[in-house]
Structure formats: structure tokens, C-alpha cells
Amino acid sequence: MADPKCPDCGESGIEKIVSTPSKEQSRQNAPWYYVAHCESCGHVYGIFTKHVFGRSGPQLIVEGRK
């Protein structure tokens, strides 16, 4: 299997792809999403959301609302 290569800086290897949690957090202090990016140059590969399931199905928790 070939190692992934960053299209911006050319760094290669799965260890160069890192994820950073969002500053926005749920009431339980869990990040809303994670950003997968190149450790060297910051090229963004994707954003992965955190799913929140409540009693009545999926819920969106908006900061400042209760």
C-alpha cells in the first residue's frame, strides 16, 4: 500500500496526517468536529463531525441555548 502524499508540500506518510479538535465544544466538553490536516503545511484533507444522539434522535447542540 502506498503512503499518502500531501498535494501542497509533498510530505508523505500516514504519520504526517494529524487531526485537531474544534474549539467549539458540546456541553460535555467534547469537540463538535475534528479537522484532518497535514502536519507540515496545514493542507486540510477533511472535516469529521461528532454525532450526538438524544432520546428523540439526532440533536444539534447550539452554544448559548439550553
Secondary structure, 3 states (H helix, E strand, C coil): CCCCECCCCCCECHHHEEEEECCCECCCCCECEEEEEECCCCCEEEEEECCCEECCEECCCCCCCC
